[in-house]
Structure formats: structure tokens, C-alpha cells
Amino acid sequence: MRRSSKGLRCVANNRWRQLLPALAIVALGLVGMSASPARADPDPIVASISGSVTPGEQGTFTLGGQGVSSQLGNFVYVGGVVITKVIPEDSEVPHTIALADTLTETLDLGNGNTLTLLCHQTAVRISTSPDAIVYRGSDRWTVLSGTGQFKNATGSGTGDTYVDLSYGKFIKVLSGTISKK
């Protein structure tokens, strides 16, 4: 009995060896059919940004600073925040416990290359001292527009931000993927 069981395994193994090249060709064909020749594969992006935050009109802030990314190099960063919801509802920053906002941020890499992202963020106050006004925000972003090498780019990702309104400073790390046309 053992011999016939072993013999069946040999036949099965040989059959798989015969089918493997055909399966590989079919798989490559399916991958090729789903690939779009107009778009490159998405490039991963991770960037670190820091700078200043300035209060604007009621419920708005402006961010400005510098960023660096191994994929993009150094860039100038400009962001505009519009608060869309606060908790508690009748509160105003800095007395807000949590908030939601829309953030439009532009990464200017120079030489006519810009990338503009649209972020939907939630932020929670993490400072306990009444004198310290520090929020931690998490966002999901999508590529809104671009120029130069980022014209017609698409992509999405997440961001993690710390904002210290007491000192007017922020830091942010964003990560995701971008596809250039």
C-alpha cells in the first residue's frame, strides 16, 4: 500500500510540474490585462514636515514650513485648515476637546513641481495643562492636483500631526502612495 501511495504522489507532483508553466503564463496574462499603460505603478511616499501655525479668521489656521522625503527630496510646505466641527459643540479653540477639519496642503518641490493634497482630519487635545494647547491629529489624504511631474497624479494616504498652539508650531508625518501619469 505504501508504494502505491508514494507512486500517486509522484504522479501528482509530475502533473503539477507540467501545469506550472501554463499557470504562470495565464497569471502573467491576467496581470498584463489589468495593467494600464498610461499610469506608472504607485510610488510609496513618506514625508516629515515641521513649521509654524498661525490662527486666521474664526476657525481657520495657516501652516507653513519645510519638509523632507527620501522619495521627493526637500520641499516647501503650505497648508490651510478650516475647522468643520468642534466638541463640545459650543466651544472654541483652544477650549475644544476634539475637532474635525479640512486641510489643503501644498508641497512645492521647486522647478515647477507641486503636489496639492486634500486631507480630512480629526484632532484631539492631548495637553492637560490650561497653559499648553496641544492637539494630535490623524488624517486621510488624497491628491487634489499637481504641476510638473505631478500633473494628473493620483494617490492617497494618511497623516499624523502634532500642533502646539501655545508656541505656534507643528510637526507632521505623512505616508501613502502616488502614481504619476
C-alpha positions in Angstrom: 0.0 0.0 0.0 2.8 2.4 0.8 4.3 2.0 -2.6 1.1 2.9 -4.4 0.6 5.9 -2.2 4.1 7.1 -3.0 3.5 6.4 -6.6 0.4 8.5 -6.6 2.3 11.4 -5.1 5.0 11.2 -7.8 2.3 11.3 -10.5 0.6 14.2 -8.8 4.0 16.1 -8.4 4.8 15.4 -12.0 1.4 16.7 -13.1 1.9 20.0 -11.1 5.4 20.4 -12.7 3.8 20.1 -16.1 1.0 22.5 -15.3 3.1 25.2 -13.5 4.5 26.9 -16.7 0.9 27.1 -18.1 -0.4 28.6 -14.9 2.4 31.1 -14.8 1.6 32.2 -18.4 -2.1 32.6 -17.5 -1.2 34.6 -14.4 1.1 36.9 -16.3 -1.6 37.4 -18.9 -4.1 38.4 -16.3 -1.7 40.8 -14.7 -0.9 42.3 -18.1 -4.5 42.8 -18.9 -5.2 44.7 -15.7 -2.2 47.0 -16.1 -2.8 50.4 -17.6 -0.1 51.6 -19.9 -1.0 55.3 -19.2 -0.1 55.1 -15.4 3.0 54.0 -13.7 3.0 51.8 -10.6 2.2 53.8 -7.4 5.3 55.1 -5.7 5.4 54.9 -1.9 5.9 58.2 -0.2 6.8 59.1 3.4 7.5 62.7 4.4 8.4 64.6 7.6 7.2 68.2 7.8 7.6 70.9 10.5 6.9 74.6 10.8 4.7 77.3 12.2 0.9 77.5 12.7 -0.9 80.9 12.6 -4.5 81.4 13.6 -6.6 83.2 11.0 -10.2 84.2 10.9 -12.6 82.3 13.2 -12.0 78.5 12.7 -9.1 78.8 10.3 -5.3 78.3 10.6 -2.4 78.7 8.2 0.6 76.3 8.3 4.0 77.0 6.8 7.2 75.1 6.9 9.7 72.7 5.4 9.5 69.1 4.6 11.8 66.3 3.6 11.2 62.9 1.9 13.6 60.3 0.6 11.3 60.0 -2.4 10.6 63.7 -3.1 13.7 65.4 -1.5 13.3 68.8 0.3 10.2 70.9 -0.2 8.4 74.0 1.0 5.1 73.3 2.7 2.0 75.5 2.9 -1.3 74.4 4.5 -4.7 75.9 5.1 -7.0 74.5 7.9 -10.8 75.1 8.1 -12.4 73.6 11.3 -15.7 71.9 10.4 -16.8 70.6 13.8 -15.8 71.1 17.4 -16.6 69.1 20.6 -18.2 70.3 22.8 -20.3 72.0 20.1 -20.4 75.4 21.8 -16.6 75.6 22.4 -13.9 77.4 20.5 -10.3 76.6 20.1 -8.3 76.4 22.5 -11.1 75.2 24.8 -12.2 72.4 22.3 -11.6 68.8 23.4 -11.8 67.5 19.8 -12.3 68.8 16.4 -12.7 67.9 12.7 -11.2 69.9 9.9 -10.4 70.0 6.2 -6.7 70.7 5.4 -5.4 71.6 2.0 -1.7 71.3 1.8 0.8 72.1 -1.0 4.2 70.6 -1.3 6.4 72.8 -3.5 9.4 70.8 -4.7 10.7 73.7 -6.9 11.3 73.6 -10.7 7.5 73.9 -11.3 6.7 70.6 -9.4 4.0 71.0 -6.8 1.7 68.4 -5.2 -1.6 69.5 -3.5 -3.3 67.2 -1.1 -6.8 67.4 0.4 -7.0 66.0 4.0 -9.9 65.2 6.2 -8.6 65.3 9.8 -9.8 64.7 13.3 -7.8 66.1 16.2 -7.9 65.6 20.0 -6.5 67.9 22.6 -3.7 65.9 24.4 -2.5 68.6 26.8 -3.8 68.6 30.3 -2.4 72.0 31.4 -4.6 75.0 30.7 -1.5 76.8 29.5 -0.5 74.2 26.9 -2.7 73.9 23.9 -1.5 70.7 22.1 -3.6 68.7 19.6 -2.8 65.4 17.9 -4.5 65.0 14.5 -4.9 62.0 12.2 -6.0 62.4 8.6 -6.7 60.7 5.4 -5.5 62.5 2.3 -5.9 62.3 -1.5 -4.1 64.0 -4.3 -6.1 67.0 -5.3 -3.8 68.4 -8.1 -0.3 68.8 -9.2 2.1 70.5 -11.6 5.2 69.5 -13.5 5.9 65.8 -12.8 2.8 65.6 -10.7 0.3 66.9 -13.3 -2.6 64.4 -13.4 -1.1 62.4 -10.5 -3.3 60.4 -8.2 -2.8 58.9 -4.8 -3.8 58.7 -1.2 -2.5 58.1 2.3 -2.6 59.1 5.9 -1.1 61.7 8.1 -0.2 62.2 11.8 0.1 65.7 13.1 1.0 67.4 16.4 0.1 71.0 16.8 1.2 73.2 19.7 -0.9 76.3 19.6 0.9 77.7 22.7 4.1 78.1 20.7 2.7 78.2 17.2 4.5 75.1 16.0 3.5 71.8 14.3 5.1 68.6 13.1 3.6 66.1 10.7 4.4 62.7 9.1 2.5 61.7 6.0 2.7 58.4 4.2 0.9 56.8 1.2 1.3 56.2 -2.5 1.4 58.5 -5.5 1.0 57.5 -9.2 2.3 59.8 -11.8 1.0 59.8 -15.3 
